[in-house]
Structure formats: C-alpha cells, structure tokens
Amino acid sequence: MEFRIGQGYDVHALADGLPMWLGGIQIPSQTGFVAHSDGDVAIHALCDALLGALALGDIGHLFPDTDDRWKGVDSKELLTAVLGLPEMRGWSVVNADITIALQAPKLAPHILAMRDTLARVMGISPDRVSVKATTTEHLGFVGRREGCEVWAIVLIERK
C-alpha cells in the first residue's frame, strides 16, 4: 500500500454582518469571514492538505481570488472539485484531522454537523473526520476576534 500525508493551513479575517461558513455548515454568528468565496476557512485548509499530499500546490492556484467564477462559491464545491482532480483518481481519503482556532462563537455544538458534512462530501464515514475547536485564550488576532485560523492534516492511500 502507498500512503501520503498532506498538511493545510488557512486564515481569514472576521467582519460584522457576514455569514460564517465553517466545516461546510453555517454557524450562527454576528461576524463572518472576509473572503472571495464563502470563506469556509476549514474547507480551504482541508483542500490545501489534499493538494499537498499529492504535491499539487494550493487552492489559490486552482481557484484564484482574481477569478469571478469563484466569487461567493460554496467551498464544498471547491472540495468536491479537488477530490475530482485527475491526480486524485486512484487515491482515497483515509482520515482527516482539522483544528480550528476561533475565539467566538463556541463551536462545540456544531462539531458533529461539521464532521458529518465533511465526511459526506469526501465520501467517507464521519468517524474518519476529526474536527477540534480551540481558542487562543484572547491572545493574538484570533483572541482579539479579528480572524480565524485552521490547520488540517489528511492521510490518503492508493486504492
């Protein structure tokens, strides 16, 4: 068997009055992510992890923020597109581990929905998708509620 590991990272600023899409679901919040797409920073990090596992760069190369086709796009569509790349054929996701740093709102009530949604898009069972949330104890830009950062790691195997 052949395995590969990919690591992804993404960050987005927060602003009042925008929707907060995270892990494929909308989170009730007075703030949301400033982005060209829907700003789902968790899916963006996950896409980068998948692309990294196959040394294909990052989502900025595939879906540049200078291309109006991607303006406001649902990030689940980006994840589906990454999974459908010719280079992904013959590979399957073994598991994904995602860590979200966000001061507020609290994400614990939404973790299972995120896991279920991401698993459905990736075609794997939810027990293969870990989503963890943390704060930064009010330190840095995350702690000041200026933004969110996400790390994702995936393991893929050749079918």
ABEGO torsion letter per residue (X at the ends): XBBBBBBBBBBBBBBBGBBBBBGGBBBBBABBBBBABAGBAAAAAAAAAAAAAAGAEBAAAABBAABAAABGBBAAAAAAAAAABAAABGBBBABBBBBBBBAOBBAAAAAAAAAAAAAAAAGBBAAABBBBBBBAGGBEAAAAGABBBBBBBBBBBBX
